[in-house]
């Protein structure tokens, strides 16, 4: 049937409120970051960061254009030959007028000989270089904890297997639960054995059709990959850093510290559900919870526990067995293996508290090491690198802490902005202090080994980064291709003093909830970027999208289905204007308050019109017309259409009174009544799958609701093949066509499908037709099947990597099951 589409509507405590609110955005005026660097000769160099994210040094803009220089003389045990090789390479750079560099060693900075560092920086200071020092260091204690990812680590019954052997690098143990999916009760639970590098999970028996196996791996992350335990090893690391720099004297070329530790955790991707398991983390979490709740009584009530805990210390060692609405509402006590059931309606505060402490305490370490370096080593800006849009890089505090963000991004063209540089710029904007923003490392390929194909590719890529507001540019592996040094000079010539004050115009969209918006260049020097502020969304028609950012009083509206002209009402406000773009004006009719908007794939920002009042007349008209077309068809089939005719007349009358949303609802109800009797098409949105390890909901231009479930990874699936499932009911005994809207077969991973546990059938266009409706998306029929009335399950499985790049890739936009025959019309739903 066609479903209704409703309108979608301690310092650590202080840090919790700062990190979970939006830093800097509400205040309007930011703290101006500044300092004074005293060089080794006693010279003073005042510095500051302006609102355009530029570093001002000795009152002059400093916008470096250079490269990342890996000094081999900083390797442990390196001798004079390595130093002489470094000098030769540096002389070559200087000869070509490249004197801005990031200096780093082959390993962590504290693994180098301090005398070797002093020797190379003295050379840089003497020879007119300006430089930042990349530390790439951190605690020596490895980070360990549980991965809570019920979507990813799951096996649904039936299965006759009683033993599962998995090769999960870094996993040293695991716990599992078997859940009865009919009532979410836990049937049994146990642990895993590690032998010869393999994880063996022994089950008490095979899985029944109602069973789901959920596994929670315990992983030890490598410190060499930048995964030290901040909660247990920070103090030792800080002392090691201060001892290392004790005798170092920086000269007048010193400009910044970069990446004081790589152990910062931004917890993105699979790590979103990572729960650290060290004594230091649990102790800190206990202190945080004690400050928030005072005693265990308040925590028991807030966390929705059906069995009270005896202490907050006990709460700090619980492992939630769900994440982001997936999993089972239980918490596992790691000390005594006891399972505590939790009221699902009150489970959200558990993860909210854990994530708030985890992320805010990691950010506190970032700020503390930055303050330590500035106060006790050298008072210069401290920058952290990022390849994600995690909120921990938006410093919420006006005074102190780290001072800049360095985007770490690889590729060419506007992809650099779309993937990393755009979201990172938004974080710099949302920091509570003026924040320097640079590109800390970039190159044409992710491994930095493949260089740019030509000058246009390199300069064009750097220009895209300039347009998003970057105020410093460093190329990885610059010495590999001598031509790149010359091309870098060409780009540097484009910069001038006005560059210091340049800021792009930004239209924001909220990260939460998903809106279907995505990073995009809207016009010259104008970008669509994510914000940490929360928003809300609403349904306004197939192919149309709208959101609001809470507290702004604006509505953002656009079309994902080509150009549309929509008619809206000013409602009760009467004072509606367009904030963006400047060339669109509205002229409401005096009597009705109605006005038109030309929608495209770029957003229009309306001020003075609450999102709840935005509903296009055209969406209501379309639904009314659908009902009008359906009534004679139903009448011919012998179905009573008396109520439907009344609904049609009522909808038309209401729509004439400028109440489009109400008219839509009336018409939709009439359609639903008829389709229930006739047998309706079933439309399943990919991003709404109730069971998947397939990827994650992602904004996809041109997709239904502007979202799709996207599988895009180079990794093998951890437990079972990547799959996505849909559950639905049928009311008729009928043959149904199965249609898929997703990546065309030639462009994605090979799929197969199974219905109600039947044998797997390869996915391919049944009639050879592939009907494209958006970039990278197409409709195609994959088969037909007879359904009896009742509950059913449809699963798609990724069988192989795609040929183009040897990755698992597929975007699942929607699935339609039609008993009457389906004709695709882009993202417009049938009846």
C-alpha positions in Angstrom: 0.0 0.0 0.0 1.0 3.6 -0.4 2.1 4.8 3.0 1.3 8.2 4.4 4.1 10.7 4.2 3.7 12.8 7.4 5.4 16.2 8.0 8.7 15.4 9.7 9.0 17.4 12.2 34.3 20.3 36.7 35.2 21.8 33.6 33.8 18.8 31.8 30.2 19.7 32.7 30.9 23.2 31.2 32.5 21.6 28.2 29.6 19.3 27.8 27.3 22.3 27.3 29.8 24.0 25.1 30.5 21.0 22.8 26.8 20.0 22.6 25.6 23.4 21.9 27.0 25.3 18.9 30.2 27.1 19.6 30.5 30.7 18.5 27.3 30.9 16.5 24.9 32.5 18.9 27.3 35.1 20.2 27.9 36.9 16.9 31.2 38.4 18.1 34.2 36.0 18.5 37.2 36.3 20.8 40.1 37.6 18.7 42.9 35.0 19.1 46.3 36.5 19.6 49.7 36.0 21.2 53.3 37.1 21.2 56.2 34.9 20.1 59.6 35.5 21.6 62.3 34.1 19.3 65.6 32.6 20.4 67.3 36.0 20.0 64.7 37.8 22.2 62.8 39.3 19.3 59.1 39.8 19.9 56.6 38.9 17.2 52.9 39.7 18.0 50.4 37.7 16.1 46.7 37.4 15.8 44.0 35.7 13.7 41.3 37.8 12.0 37.7 36.9 11.3 38.6 35.8 7.8 40.8 33.0 9.3 44.1 34.6 8.3 47.1 34.7 10.6 48.6 38.2 11.0 52.3 38.1 12.0 54.1 41.2 13.0 50.9 43.0 11.8 51.2 41.6 8.3 49.1 38.8 6.7 50.8 35.5 6.6 49.3 33.2 3.9 52.0 30.5 3.3 52.2 28.6 0.1 54.7 25.8 0.2 55.2 22.1 1.0 55.4 19.4 3.7 59.1 18.7 4.2 60.0 15.3 5.9 63.5 15.8 7.3 65.3 12.5 7.3 67.8 13.9 9.7 65.0 13.7 12.4 64.9 9.9 12.1 66.3 8.1 15.2 70.0 7.4 14.6 70.3 9.6 11.5 73.7 11.0 10.9 75.3 13.9 9.1 74.7 12.4 5.7 70.9 12.7 6.3 71.3 16.3 7.4 73.3 17.2 4.3 70.6 15.5 2.1 68.0 17.6 3.9 70.0 20.8 3.3 70.4 20.0 -0.4 66.6 19.5 -0.8 65.9 22.7 1.1 68.3 24.7 -1.0 66.5 23.5 -4.1 63.2 24.7 -2.7 64.7 28.1 -1.8 66.2 28.5 -5.2 62.7 28.2 -6.6 61.4 30.8 -4.1 59.5 28.2 -1.9 60.3 29.1 1.6 57.1 28.2 3.5 57.3 24.7 4.8 55.8 22.3 7.3 58.7 20.5 9.0 58.2 17.0 10.2 60.2 13.9 10.9 59.7 10.3 9.6 58.2 9.5 13.0 56.8 11.1 16.2 58.7 14.3 17.0 59.8 13.0 20.5 61.5 10.0 18.8 64.0 12.4 17.2 67.2 13.6 18.7 66.5 17.2 20.1 70.0 18.2 18.9 69.0 17.1 15.3 65.8 19.2 15.5 67.8 22.2 16.8 70.2 21.8 13.9 67.6 21.8 11.2 65.5 24.6 12.6 68.6 26.7 13.0 69.3 26.2 9.3 65.7 27.2 8.5 65.9 30.4 10.6 69.3 31.4 9.2 68.2 30.9 5.5 65.0 32.8 5.5 62.4 30.0 5.8 59.1 30.3 7.6 57.9 27.0 9.1 55.5 25.1 11.2 56.5 22.1 13.2 54.4 19.0 12.7 54.7 16.8 15.8 52.6 13.7 14.9 53.0 12.3 18.4 50.9 11.2 21.3 50.5 8.8 24.3 52.3 5.5 24.1 49.4 3.7 25.8 47.2 2.1 23.0 43.6 3.0 22.9 41.2 0.1 23.4 37.5 -0.3 23.7 34.3 -1.8 22.3 32.9 -1.2 18.8 29.1 -0.9 19.2 27.8 -1.2 15.7 24.7 -3.5 15.6 24.2 -2.8 11.9 27.6 -3.9 11.0 28.3 -6.9 13.3 25.1 -8.9 13.0 23.9 -12.2 11.6 20.2 -12.9 11.1 18.7 -16.3 11.3 18.0 -18.9 10.2 21.5 -20.3 10.2 22.8 -23.7 11.1 26.2 -22.4 12.0 27.3 -23.0 15.6 30.8 -21.6 15.2 31.9 -18.4 13.5 35.6 -17.7 12.7 36.4 -14.1 11.9 39.6 -12.3 10.9 39.3 -8.9 12.6 42.6 -7.1 12.9 43.2 -5.6 16.3 40.3 -7.4 18.0 41.4 -9.3 21.1 38.0 -10.4 22.4 34.2 -9.9 21.8 30.9 -10.5 23.5 27.7 -11.6 21.7 24.0 -11.7 22.3 21.3 -13.7 20.5 18.1 -11.7 20.3 14.6 -12.8 19.6 13.5 -10.1 17.2 9.8 -10.7 17.9 10.1 -9.1 21.3 13.8 -7.9 21.6 14.5 -10.3 24.4 18.0 -11.8 24.8 17.9 -15.5 24.3 21.6 -16.1 25.3 24.9 -14.4 25.4 28.6 -15.2 25.7 32.1 -14.4 24.7 34.6 -15.1 22.0 38.0 -16.8 21.9 41.1 -15.5 20.2 43.4 -18.1 18.8 46.1 -17.7 16.1 44.8 -14.2 15.3 41.3 -15.5 14.6 38.2 -14.7 16.5 36.0 -17.8 17.2 32.4 -17.3 18.4 30.9 -20.6 19.6 27.1 -20.5 19.8 24.9 -22.8 21.9 23.0 -23.8 18.7 22.0 -22.7 15.3 20.0 -19.5 14.8 16.2 -19.7 14.4 14.4 -17.6 11.9 13.4 -15.3 14.7 17.0 -14.9 16.0 19.6 -12.2 15.4 23.2 -12.6 16.5 24.8 -9.3 17.5 28.6 -9.1 18.2 30.5 -6.4 20.1 34.2 -6.7 19.3 36.8 -5.4 21.7 39.5 -3.7 19.7 43.1 -2.5 20.5 44.1 0.3 18.2 47.7 0.8 17.2 49.5 3.9 18.6 51.5 4.0 15.3 48.2 4.8 13.6 47.6 7.7 16.0 45.4 5.9 18.5 46.9 6.5 21.8 44.8 6.5 25.0 44.4 10.1 26.0 42.5 9.2 29.2 45.3 7.0 30.5 48.4 8.4 28.8 48.0 12.1 28.4 50.0 13.2 31.5 53.0 11.1 30.6 52.9 12.4 27.0 52.7 16.0 28.1 55.8 15.5 30.4 57.7 13.8 27.5 56.9 16.7 25.2 58.1 19.3 27.7 61.3 17.4 28.4 62.0 17.1 24.6 61.6 20.8 23.9 63.4 22.0 27.1 66.6 23.0 25.3 65.1 23.9 21.9 65.4 27.5 20.7 63.1 28.6 17.8 64.2 31.5 15.7 62.3 34.1 13.8 61.1 31.7 11.1 58.9 29.7 13.5 55.1 30.2 12.9 53.0 27.3 14.3 52.8 23.9 15.8 50.8 21.3 13.9 49.2 18.1 15.1 50.5 18.1 18.7 49.2 14.6 18.9 47.6 12.3 16.4 45.8 10.6 19.3 42.9 12.9 19.1 39.7 10.9 18.4 37.1 12.4 16.1 35.0 9.2 16.3 33.6 9.2 12.8 32.4 6.4 10.6 32.6 3.0 12.4 34.2 4.7 15.4 31.0 6.6 16.1 30.0 3.8 18.4 33.4 3.3 19.9 33.4 3.1 23.8 36.9 3.3 25.3 37.6 0.7 27.9 40.6 2.0 29.8 40.6 2.6 33.6 41.3 6.3 32.9 38.3 6.7 30.7 36.0 4.9 33.1 37.2 7.1 36.0 36.7 10.2 34.0 33.2 9.1 32.9 32.3 8.4 36.5 33.4 11.9 37.6 31.4 13.4 34.7 28.2 11.4 35.6 28.7 12.3 39.3 28.8 16.0 38.6 25.8 15.7 36.3 23.5 13.5 38.4 25.0 13.8 42.0 23.9 10.3 42.9 22.8 7.0 41.3 19.1 7.7 41.9 19.0 10.5 39.4 21.0 8.5 36.9 18.7 5.5 37.2 15.7 7.6 36.4 17.3 9.5 33.5 18.7 6.4 31.9 15.5 4.4 32.0 17.0 1.4 33.7 14.4 -1.2 34.7 16.8 -2.5 37.4 18.5 0.1 39.5 22.3 0.4 39.7 24.0 0.5 43.1 26.5 3.3 42.2 27.6 5.7 39.5 30.8 3.7 39.3 28.7 0.8 38.0 27.1 3.0 35.4 30.5 4.0 34.1 31.4 0.4 33.2 28.2 -0.4 31.3 28.3 -1.2 27.6 25.1 -0.2 25.8 24.1 -2.8 23.3 22.4 -0.4 20.9 23.6 2.6 18.8 21.6 5.1 16.7 18.3 3.2 17.2 19.8 -0.2 16.2 20.6 -3.1 18.5 18.8 -4.2 21.6 17.8 -2.1 24.7 20.2 -3.7 27.2 23.4 -2.6 28.9 26.1 -5.1 29.7 28.1 -4.8 32.9 31.7 -5.6 32.0 32.6 -6.4 35.6 30.1 -9.2 36.3 28.6 -10.0 32.9 25.1 -8.9 34.1 22.6 -7.5 31.5 20.4 -4.6 32.5 17.3 -4.0 30.5 16.4 -0.4 29.6 13.2 1.2 28.6 13.7 2.0 24.9 11.7 5.2 25.3 14.3 6.6 27.7 17.5 5.1 26.3 18.8 8.2 24.4 20.5 9.8 27.5 22.8 6.8 27.9 24.7 7.4 24.7 24.3 11.1 24.9 26.2 11.1 28.2 28.9 8.7 27.0 29.5 10.6 23.7 29.4 14.0 25.4 32.1 12.9 27.9 34.1 11.0 25.3 34.2 13.8 22.8 34.4 16.8 25.2 37.3 15.2 27.2 39.2 14.4 23.9 38.7 18.0 23.0 39.9 19.1 26.4 43.1 17.3 25.8 43.5 19.1 22.5 43.1 22.4 24.2 45.3 21.6 27.1 48.3 20.5 25.0 47.9 23.6 22.9 48.0 25.8 26.0 51.0 23.9 27.3 52.9 24.4 24.1 52.1 28.1 23.9 53.0 28.8 27.5 56.0 26.6 28.0 57.6 26.0 24.6 56.7 28.7 22.0 53.8 31.1 21.9 52.7 30.5 18.3 49.3 29.2 16.9 48.6 25.5 17.5 46.8 23.7 14.7 45.1 20.3 14.5 44.6 18.4 11.2 41.3 17.0 10.2 39.9 14.9 7.4 36.4 14.9 8.8 33.7 17.3 9.9 33.7 16.2 13.6 32.6 18.8 16.1 35.7 18.4 18.2 37.6 20.6 15.8 35.3 23.5 16.5 36.9 25.0 19.6 34.0 26.2 21.8 36.0 28.4 24.0 36.8 32.1 23.4 40.1 32.1 25.2 42.8 29.5 25.1 43.1 26.1 23.5 44.0 25.3 19.9 44.0 28.1 17.4 43.6 26.6 13.9 42.3 23.8 11.7 44.4 22.2 9.0 42.4 20.4 6.3 44.0 17.1 5.2 42.5 16.5 1.8 43.5 14.7 -1.4 42.2 14.7 -4.9 41.6 17.5 -7.5 39.0 20.1 -8.3 36.0 20.9 -6.2 36.0 17.4 -4.7 38.6 18.8 -2.3 36.0 21.2 -0.9 33.0 18.8 -1.1 34.8 16.0 0.8 36.8 17.8 3.6 37.7 21.4 3.1 34.1 22.7 3.0 33.0 21.0 6.3 36.3 22.0 7.9 35.8 25.7 7.0 32.4 25.5 8.6 34.0 24.3 11.8 36.4 27.2 11.7 33.5 29.5 11.3 31.6 27.9 14.2 34.5 28.0 16.7 34.2 30.3 19.7 37.4 32.2 18.7 38.9 33.5 15.5 40.5 30.4 14.0 43.3 30.1 11.4 42.3 27.8 8.6 44.9 26.2 6.3 45.3 23.2 4.0 47.9 21.2 6.0 48.5 18.6 3.4 47.1 18.0 -0.1 48.2 16.2 -3.2 46.5 14.7 -6.3 46.1 11.2 -4.7 45.4 9.9 -1.2 48.8 8.2 -0.9 50.5 11.5 -2.0 52.5 9.4 -4.4 50.7 10.3 -7.6 51.3 14.0 -8.4 49.2 16.5 -10.3 48.7 15.8 -14.0 49.6 19.3 -14.9 49.7 23.0 -13.9 46.0 23.5 -14.5 45.1 20.5 -12.3 47.2 21.8 -9.4 46.5 25.5 -9.6 42.8 24.8 -10.2 42.6 22.5 -7.1 44.4 25.1 -4.9 42.1 27.8 -6.3 39.1 25.8 -5.2 40.6 25.7 -1.7 41.2 29.4 -1.8 37.6 30.0 -2.7 36.4 28.1 0.4 38.5 30.4 2.6 41.8 28.5 3.1 44.6 30.9 4.3 47.6 28.6 3.9 48.5 25.9 1.4 51.0 23.0 1.8 51.6 20.3 -0.8 52.6 16.8 0.2 55.6 15.2 -1.4 56.5 18.5 -3.1 60.0 17.4 -4.0 58.8 14.3 -6.0 57.9 16.3 -9.2 60.1 19.4 -9.7 57.5 20.9 -12.0 55.1 21.2 -9.0 57.4 23.7 -7.4 57.1 26.0 -10.4 53.4 25.6 -10.6 53.2 26.5 -6.9 54.8 29.9 -7.7 52.1 30.4 -10.3 49.4 29.9 -7.7 51.1 32.1 -5.1 51.1 35.0 -7.6 47.3 34.9 -7.5 47.3 35.9 -3.8 47.5 39.5 -2.7 46.8 41.6 0.4 43.0 41.5 -0.2 43.2 37.7 0.2 43.7 38.2 3.9 40.2 39.6 4.4 38.4 37.4 1.9 35.5 35.2 3.2 33.2 33.1 1.1 29.4 33.5 1.6 28.0 30.5 3.3 24.5 29.0 3.3 24.2 26.4 6.0 22.4 23.1 6.3 22.1 21.1 9.6 24.0 17.8 9.9 21.1 16.6 12.1 18.6 15.6 11.0 19.5 14.5 7.5 18.1 17.0 5.1 19.3 15.8 1.7 21.5 18.9 1.4 25.2 18.5 0.6 28.3 20.5 0.2 28.0 22.4 -3.0 29.3 25.5 -4.8 26.2 27.7 -5.3 27.9 30.6 -7.1 31.2 32.3 -7.3 32.6 32.4 -3.7 29.3 31.0 -2.3 29.0 27.6 -0.8 26.4 25.3 0.8 28.0 23.9 4.0 27.0 21.9 7.1 26.4 23.4 10.5 26.5 21.9 14.0 23.3 23.7 14.8 20.3 21.4 14.9 17.5 21.7 12.4 14.2 20.3 11.4 12.7 19.0 8.1 9.3 18.7 6.6 7.6 17.0 3.7 6.5 19.4 0.9 6.2 17.2 -2.1 8.0 14.5 -4.0 11.4 15.8 -5.3 11.1 19.0 -3.1 13.0 19.6 0.1 12.9 22.1 3.0 14.6 22.5 6.3 15.0 25.1 9.0 17.9 25.8 11.4 16.4 26.1 14.9 16.3 29.6 16.3 16.9 31.3 13.0 13.4 32.1 11.7 14.3 31.0 8.2 13.2 28.3 5.8 15.5 26.8 3.2 13.7 25.3 0.2 14.9 23.7 -3.1 14.1 21.1 -5.7 16.0 17.8 -6.2 13.9 17.0 -9.3 14.6 19.7 -11.9 13.3 23.2 -12.0 9.9 23.8 -10.4 7.8 26.9 -9.8 5.8 26.6 -6.6 3.1 28.8 -5.2 3.2 29.5 -1.4 1.2 31.6 1.1 2.6 34.2 3.4 0.3 32.7 6.1 -0.1 34.8 9.2 3.2 36.6 8.9 2.5 38.7 5.8 6.2 39.9 6.0 8.2 37.4 3.9 11.5 38.1 2.2 14.2 36.3 0.4 17.7 36.3 2.1 19.3 34.3 -0.7 19.8 34.6 -3.6 19.7 38.3 -4.0 18.1 38.3 -7.5 14.9 36.6 -6.3 12.1 38.9 -5.1 8.6 38.0 -4.0 5.4 39.9 -4.5 2.5 38.4 -2.5 -1.0 39.0 -3.9 -2.7 41.6 -1.7 -5.9 39.6 -1.1 -4.6 36.1 -0.8 -0.9 36.5 0.2 0.1 34.0 -2.4 3.4 34.2 -4.2 5.5 32.1 -6.5 9.1 30.8 -6.2 11.3 29.4 -9.0 13.0 26.4 -7.3 16.2 24.8 -8.6 18.8 22.5 -7.1 20.2 25.5 -5.1 18.4 26.6 -2.0 16.2 29.7 -1.6 16.3 31.2 1.9 13.0 32.6 3.1 12.9 34.9 6.1 9.7 35.5 8.1 8.0 32.3 7.0 7.9 29.4 9.5 8.7 26.1 7.9 5.4 24.7 9.2 3.6 27.2 7.0 5.4 26.2 3.8 3.5 23.9 1.6 3.2 24.3 -2.2 -0.1 24.6 -3.8 1.3 22.5 -6.6 1.9 19.5 -4.2 -1.8 19.7 -3.1 -2.9 20.0 -6.8 -0.9 17.0 -7.7 -2.5 14.9 -5.0 -6.0 16.1 -5.8 -5.4 15.2 -9.5 -4.2 11.8 -8.5 -7.4 11.2 -6.5 -9.5 12.5 -9.5 -7.7 10.0 -11.8 -8.0 7.1 -9.4 -11.8 7.4 -8.7 -13.0 6.3 -12.2 -10.5 3.5 -12.2 -11.7 2.3 -8.8 -15.3 2.7 -9.8 -14.8 0.6 -12.9 -13.3 -2.1 -10.7 -16.5 -2.2 -8.6 -15.0 -0.4 -5.6 -17.3 1.9 -3.6 -15.9 5.4 -4.3 -18.6 7.5 -2.5 -16.3 8.6 0.3 -13.5 9.2 -2.1 -15.7 11.6 -4.2 -16.6 13.5 -1.0 -12.9 13.7 -0.2 -12.1 15.1 -3.6 -14.8 17.8 -3.4 -13.6 18.7 0.2 -10.0 18.9 -0.9 -10.8 21.2 -3.8 -12.7 23.5 -1.6 -10.0 23.7 1.1 -7.3 24.2 -1.5 -9.2 27.2 -2.9 -9.0 28.7 0.6 -5.2 28.7 0.4 -4.9 25.7 2.8 -2.7 23.6 0.6 -1.3 21.3 3.4 -4.8 20.4 4.6 -6.1 19.9 1.1 -3.2 17.5 0.5 -4.0 15.5 3.6 -7.7 15.1 2.6 -6.8 14.0 -0.9 -4.2 11.6 0.4 -6.6 10.0 2.8 -9.1 9.4 -0.1 -6.3 7.9 -2.2 -5.2 5.6 0.6 -8.8 4.2 1.1 -9.0 3.3 -2.6 -5.6 1.8 -2.9 -6.2 -0.3 0.2 -9.1 -1.9 -1.7 -7.4 -2.1 -5.1 -3.9 -3.3 -4.1 -1.3 -0.5 -3.9 2.2 -0.2 -5.1 4.7 -0.4 -2.2 7.4 2.2 -2.2 10.4 1.5 0.2 13.0 4.2 0.8 16.5 2.9 0.9 17.6 5.2 3.8 14.7 3.8 5.9 15.8 0.2 5.8 15.3 -1.4 9.3 18.2 -3.8 9.0 21.5 -3.2 7.1 25.2 -3.3 7.3 25.2 -1.7 3.9 26.6 1.8 4.6 24.7 4.8 5.9 22.0 7.3 4.8 23.7 9.9 2.6 22.7 13.0 0.7 22.5 12.1 -3.0 21.5 14.7 -5.6 18.4 13.8 -7.4 17.5 10.9 -5.1 14.0 10.4 -3.6 13.9 12.6 -0.5 17.4 13.6 -1.6 18.8 10.7 0.4 19.9 7.1 -0.3 21.6 4.3 1.6 25.1 4.3 0.2 27.6 1.5 0.5 31.1 2.9 -0.3 34.1 1.1 1.3 37.3 -0.7 0.5 36.9 -3.0 3.5 35.5 -6.5 3.5 32.3 -7.0 5.5 33.2 -8.1 9.0 30.7 -10.9 9.7 28.3 -11.5 6.7 28.3 -9.9 3.2 27.1 -6.3 3.0 23.3 -6.4 2.8 20.2 -4.2 3.1 16.7 -5.5 4.1 13.2 -4.2 3.8 10.1 -5.4 5.6 6.6 -4.9 4.2 3.0 -6.1 4.3 0.9 -7.2 1.3 -2.8 -7.3 1.4 -3.5 -9.1 -1.9 -2.7 -12.5 -3.3 -1.0 -11.2 -6.4 2.1 -11.1 -8.6 4.3 -8.1 -7.9 6.9 -6.5 -10.1 10.1 -5.7 -8.3 11.8 -2.4 -9.3 15.0 -0.9 -7.9 16.1 2.7 -8.0 19.8 2.9 -7.4 23.2 2.7 -9.0 23.0 1.4 -12.6 24.2 -2.3 -12.7 27.3 -1.4 -14.8 28.4 1.2 -12.3 28.0 -0.5 -8.9 28.8 -3.7 -7.1 27.0 -6.8 -8.3 23.9 -7.5 -6.2 21.6 -10.4 -5.6 18.3 -10.5 -3.8 16.3 -12.9 -1.6 12.7 -12.8 -0.6 11.5 -14.4 2.7 14.7 -16.5 2.9 14.5 -17.9 -0.6 17.6 -18.6 -2.8 19.6 -15.7 -4.0 18.8 -14.3 -7.4 21.3 -12.0 -9.3 20.1 -8.4 -9.8 20.0 -7.4 -13.4 17.5 -5.5 -15.6 14.8 -8.1 -16.4 14.0 -6.5 -19.7 17.4 -4.9 -20.4 16.1 -1.4 -19.7 17.9 1.0 -17.4 16.0 4.3 -17.0 18.3 7.1 -15.7 16.7 9.8 -13.6 19.6 11.5 -11.8 23.4 11.4 -11.9 24.5 7.9 -10.9 20.9 6.7 -10.3 18.5 4.7 -12.5 15.3 2.6 -12.3 15.3 -1.0 -13.5 13.0 -3.9 -13.1 14.7 -7.0 -11.5 11.9 -9.5 -11.6 8.4 -10.6 -10.4 7.1 -12.7 -7.6 3.8 -14.0 -6.2 3.0 -12.8 -2.7 0.4 -14.1 -0.3 -1.1 -11.5 2.1 1.1 -11.0 5.2 4.5 -9.9 6.3 7.5 -10.2 4.0 11.2 -9.5 3.9 13.3 -8.5 0.9 17.1 -8.5 1.2 19.7 -7.2 -1.3 23.3 -8.5 -0.9 26.5 -7.1 -2.4 28.3 -10.0 -4.0 31.5 -8.4 -5.3 33.5 -5.2 -5.6 32.9 -3.1 -8.7 35.5 -3.2 -11.5 36.2 0.6 -11.8 38.0 1.1 -8.5 37.8 -2.3 -6.7 35.5 -0.9 -4.0 32.2 -2.1 -2.7 29.8 0.6 -4.0 26.1 0.9 -4.4 23.5 3.6 -3.7 20.1 2.2 -2.9 17.5 5.0 -3.4 14.2 3.1 -3.4 12.5 -0.2 -4.1 9.0 -0.5 -5.5 6.8 -3.6 -5.5 3.9 -3.2 -7.8 0.9 -5.5 -8.3 -0.5 -3.6 -11.2 2.6 -2.7 -13.2 4.9 0.2 -12.5 6.1 3.0 -14.8 9.0 5.0 -13.3 8.7 8.8 -13.2 11.9 9.9 -11.5 11.2 10.4 -7.7 7.5 11.0 -8.2 5.6 8.3 -6.3 2.8 6.4 -8.1 -0.5 7.4 -6.7 
